[in-house]
């Protein structure tokens, strides 16, 4: 596999932590269905996160296609004699030509139906993660929890990516993605509360007490579930539904039929997640007792839509939640929160 005419188009997010210490070892890697993000401490003591959409598009290997991509300044790689456009560029090109991107992951796990999933994932991960600062550097990577509503044993998925991260020169260690949200967003609460990760393939939940996960689970609904249903009811391609969802919709105030469909499925997703958390608390199984109200931190790319946290609070108010809750908020950088939480775990882990 060779890289050819591949330009660096990742997104950098810098956060000033106020630290002037030397750069600490360890990286965080969010292996999301829709996006892959890698976090590392930078020389200024802040955090830099590289993000790439987890998608690709195969382009014909003829000279005309190569000339077109070059003129359009579209980065691509050559894999097994085929030209492959990765990440955000693949998504944009698919919308221009009315095609569907291919996805290495499905429902939060490596896709069993995508034959090129592993080499494509390795390319994207290598791009955002880079080389280890020293051999065996810790890299905590996110994995989903087992789902309440489908059979999705994560053993194979976790082992697969642990091996891939190790082959890149790191020491890979898995952490539940909602637990990573706790590490990223609830430090001021002594890492106690509820972390929610609304991803492309799933929504994950973690109830933690002083950083210890008490209950972790996922549900098989996320951004892809919204896109699929919106596409079905409107009779459009899924990539078009994704574009509508990401083009500035405010789910509190939909402007047309397309946005109304997005808003309806968002409210349903949020309510579904909350009802499942409520049921787990009411079951009493392995649940801690909280003497003070706990906060709920929401993160993940699917939570980026306009009006998300307001609709979340509205849906929360409709249910009789069994424990007192303080703040309900969305992470300031919801797309990169899981990667940052993985980095925190790597920094304090053994």
C-alpha positions in Angstrom: 0.0 0.0 0.0 1.5 3.3 -1.0 0.5 6.9 -0.2 0.4 9.1 -3.3 -0.4 12.8 -3.6 -1.8 12.7 0.0 -2.2 16.1 1.5 -2.6 16.7 5.3 -6.2 17.9 5.8 -6.8 17.1 9.5 -8.4 19.5 11.9 -6.3 20.8 14.9 -7.9 21.8 18.1 -5.7 23.5 20.7 -6.7 23.9 24.3 -4.6 25.8 26.8 -4.3 23.9 30.1 -2.2 26.5 31.7 0.7 24.0 32.1 4.3 24.7 31.2 5.5 21.2 32.0 7.3 19.0 29.5 5.2 17.2 27.0 3.8 14.0 28.7 3.9 10.7 27.0 0.7 9.0 26.0 -2.0 9.6 23.3 -5.8 9.2 23.2 -7.6 7.7 20.2 -11.3 7.9 19.5 -12.3 5.1 17.1 -15.7 6.4 16.1 -18.0 5.1 13.5 -18.3 8.5 11.8 -15.0 10.1 12.9 -11.5 9.1 14.1 -9.7 11.5 16.4 -6.3 11.4 18.1 -5.3 13.6 21.1 -1.8 14.5 22.3 -0.4 17.0 24.7 1.5 19.7 22.8 4.6 21.7 23.7 2.6 24.5 25.2 0.9 22.2 27.6 -2.4 22.2 25.7 -4.0 19.5 23.8 -3.9 19.0 20.0 -6.6 16.8 18.4 -6.4 15.5 14.8 -9.8 14.6 13.4 -10.7 12.7 10.2 -14.0 11.4 8.9 -14.1 7.6 9.0 -15.2 7.1 5.4 -13.7 6.5 2.0 -14.7 6.5 -1.7 -13.2 4.4 -4.5 -12.4 6.2 -7.7 -11.7 4.6 -11.0 -8.0 4.0 -11.6 -7.9 5.5 -15.1 -5.8 8.5 -16.1 -8.8 10.8 -16.4 -9.9 10.2 -12.8 -6.4 10.8 -11.6 -6.2 14.1 -13.5 -9.6 15.2 -12.1 -8.6 14.5 -8.5 -5.3 16.3 -9.0 -7.0 19.4 -10.6 -9.6 19.5 -7.8 -6.7 19.2 -5.2 -8.4 16.1 -3.7 -6.0 14.0 -1.6 -6.1 10.3 -2.3 -4.1 7.1 -1.8 -3.4 4.2 -4.1 -4.5 0.8 -2.6 -4.2 -2.4 -4.7 -4.1 -0.4 -7.9 -7.2 1.6 -7.0 -7.5 5.3 -6.1 -9.1 5.8 -2.7 -10.3 9.2 -1.4 -10.3 9.2 2.4 -12.1 11.1 5.1 -13.8 14.5 4.7 -12.8 14.7 1.0 -14.6 11.4 0.3 -17.8 12.8 2.0 -17.6 16.0 0.0 -16.9 14.2 -3.3 -19.8 11.8 -2.7 -22.2 14.6 -2.3 -21.0 16.3 -5.4 -21.5 13.2 -7.5 -24.6 11.8 -5.7 -22.7 8.7 -4.4 -22.6 7.0 -1.1 -19.3 6.8 0.8 -18.1 3.4 2.1 -17.7 3.0 5.9 -15.1 0.9 7.6 -17.3 0.7 10.7 -20.9 0.0 11.2 -23.0 0.3 14.4 -19.9 1.2 16.5 -17.9 -1.9 15.4 -15.7 -2.9 12.5 -17.9 -3.6 9.6 -18.2 -7.3 8.7 -19.4 -6.4 5.2 -16.6 -4.1 4.2 -13.7 -6.0 2.7 -11.4 -3.0 2.8 -12.3 -2.0 6.3 -9.0 -2.9 8.0 -6.4 -1.4 5.5 -8.5 1.8 5.3 -8.8 2.1 9.1 -5.1 1.6 9.4 -4.4 4.4 6.9 -6.7 6.8 8.7 -5.4 5.9 12.2 -1.8 6.2 11.1 -2.6 9.7 9.6 -4.2 11.1 12.8 -2.1 9.3 15.4 1.4 9.7 13.9 4.5 8.0 15.3 5.0 7.3 19.0 7.2 9.6 20.9 9.0 6.5 22.1 8.5 2.8 21.5 5.6 1.4 23.5 4.1 4.8 24.3 0.6 4.3 25.9 -2.3 4.9 23.6 -5.8 4.5 25.1 -8.4 3.9 22.4 -12.1 4.0 22.7 -14.4 1.0 22.4 -18.2 0.8 22.8 -19.9 -1.1 25.6 -22.0 -4.1 24.9 -25.5 -3.0 23.8 -28.8 -3.5 25.6 -30.8 -3.9 22.4 -28.6 -5.9 20.1 -26.0 -8.7 20.3 -22.7 -7.0 19.7 -19.9 -8.8 21.5 -17.0 -6.4 21.4 -14.2 -8.9 22.1 -13.1 -9.2 18.5 -13.4 -5.5 17.8 -11.3 -4.6 20.9 -8.6 -7.2 20.1 -8.4 -6.2 16.5 -7.6 -2.6 17.3 -5.4 -3.4 20.2 -3.3 -5.4 17.8 -3.4 -2.6 15.2 -2.3 0.1 17.7 0.5 -2.1 19.0 1.8 -2.7 15.5 2.1 1.1 15.0 4.5 1.1 17.9 2.2 1.9 20.8 1.0 0.0 23.8 -2.8 -0.1 23.1 -5.3 -0.1 26.0 -9.0 0.0 25.6 -11.4 2.3 27.4 -15.2 2.6 27.1 -16.0 5.8 25.1 -18.5 7.1 27.6 -16.0 6.5 30.4 -13.6 8.7 28.4 -16.3 11.4 28.4 -16.2 11.2 32.3 -12.4 11.7 32.2 -12.7 14.6 29.8 -15.6 16.5 31.2 -16.2 15.7 34.9 -12.8 16.4 36.5 -14.3 19.1 38.7 -16.8 16.6 40.0 -14.0 14.2 41.1 -14.9 12.1 38.0 -18.3 11.3 39.4 -21.4 11.5 37.2 -22.9 10.3 34.0 -21.0 10.5 30.7 -22.9 10.1 27.4 -21.3 9.7 24.0 -23.6 10.2 21.1 -21.7 8.7 18.2 -22.4 7.7 14.7 -23.1 4.1 15.3 -24.2 4.0 18.9 -25.0 6.0 22.0 -22.8 5.0 25.0 -23.5 5.6 28.7 -21.2 5.4 31.7 -22.2 6.0 35.3 -19.0 6.6 37.3 -18.1 7.2 40.9 -14.7 8.8 41.5 -13.5 7.7 38.1 -14.6 4.0 38.6 -17.2 2.9 36.1 -20.2 1.4 37.9 -22.4 0.7 34.9 -21.5 0.9 31.2 -23.8 0.1 28.3 -24.7 1.2 24.8 -27.8 1.3 22.6 -27.7 0.7 18.9 -28.9 4.1 17.9 -26.8 7.0 16.9 -26.2 9.5 14.1 -26.3 6.7 11.4 -29.7 5.6 12.8 -31.0 9.1 12.4 -29.6 9.4 8.8 -31.0 6.0 7.8 -34.5 6.9 9.0 -34.5 10.4 7.6 -33.4 9.0 4.3 -36.1 6.4 4.3 -39.0 8.8 5.1 -37.8 11.4 2.7 -36.8 9.1 -0.1 -33.2 10.4 -0.4 -29.7 9.0 -0.2 -28.2 8.6 3.3 -25.3 10.9 2.5 -27.8 13.6 1.6 -29.5 13.0 5.0 -26.1 13.3 6.7 -25.5 16.6 4.9 -28.9 18.0 5.9 -28.2 17.1 9.6 -24.7 18.7 9.5 -25.6 21.9 7.6 -26.9 24.0 10.4 -30.2 22.5 11.5 -31.6 23.7 14.8 -33.8 20.8 16.1 -35.8 23.2 18.3 -36.9 25.1 15.2 -37.0 23.0 12.0 -37.6 25.1 8.9 -38.9 22.5 6.5 -39.9 18.9 6.1 -36.4 17.7 5.9 -35.3 19.4 9.1 -38.6 18.3 10.8 -37.6 14.7 10.1 -34.2 15.2 11.6 -35.7 16.9 14.7 -38.2 14.0 15.2 -35.6 11.3 15.2 -33.2 13.3 17.4 -35.9 13.6 20.1 -36.6 9.9 19.8 -32.9 9.0 20.1 -32.5 11.2 23.2 -35.6 9.9 24.9 -34.6 6.3 24.2 -31.2 6.8 25.8 -32.7 8.5 28.9 -35.3 5.8 29.3 -32.6 3.1 29.3 -30.5 4.9 31.9 -33.6 5.4 34.1 -34.3 1.7 33.8 -30.8 0.7 34.9 -31.0 3.0 37.9 -34.4 1.6 38.8 -33.2 -2.0 38.5 -30.7 -1.3 41.3 -28.2 -3.6 39.8 -24.6 -2.5 40.6 -25.8 1.1 40.9 -24.1 3.4 43.5 -25.9 5.6 45.9 -25.3 9.3 45.2 -25.8 11.6 48.2 -25.5 14.8 46.0 -27.0 15.7 42.6 -24.7 14.4 39.8 -24.0 16.0 36.5 -24.7 14.6 33.0 -22.1 15.4 30.4 -23.0 14.8 26.7 -20.5 14.5 23.9 -19.9 12.9 20.5 -20.4 14.2 17.0 -24.1 13.4 16.9 -24.6 16.0 19.8 -23.3 18.8 17.6 -26.6 19.6 16.0 -28.1 23.0 16.9 -30.5 22.8 19.9 -29.3 19.4 21.1 -28.7 20.1 24.7 -32.0 22.1 25.0 -34.0 19.2 23.5 -32.1 16.8 25.8 -33.2 18.9 28.8 -36.7 19.0 27.5 -36.8 15.2 27.1 -35.2 14.7 30.6 -37.9 16.8 32.1 -40.6 14.5 30.7 -39.3 11.4 32.7 -39.2 10.8 36.4 -35.5 10.3 36.8 -34.8 8.2 39.9 -31.8 10.3 41.2 -31.2 14.0 41.7 -29.3 15.6 38.7 -27.4 18.9 38.8 -26.0 20.3 35.5 -26.9 18.8 32.1 -24.4 20.1 29.6 -22.7 19.4 26.3 -18.9 19.3 26.1 -17.4 22.5 24.8 -15.7 20.5 22.1 -18.1 17.6 21.8 -16.5 16.0 18.7 -13.1 15.7 20.4 -14.2 15.0 24.0 -13.7 11.2 23.8 -10.2 11.5 22.3 -9.3 14.0 25.1 -10.7 11.6 27.7 -8.6 8.8 26.3 -5.6 11.0 26.6 -6.3 11.8 30.2 -6.7 8.1 30.9 -3.3 7.4 29.1 -1.6 10.2 31.2 -2.8 8.8 34.5 -2.8 5.1 33.6 -0.1 2.7 34.4 
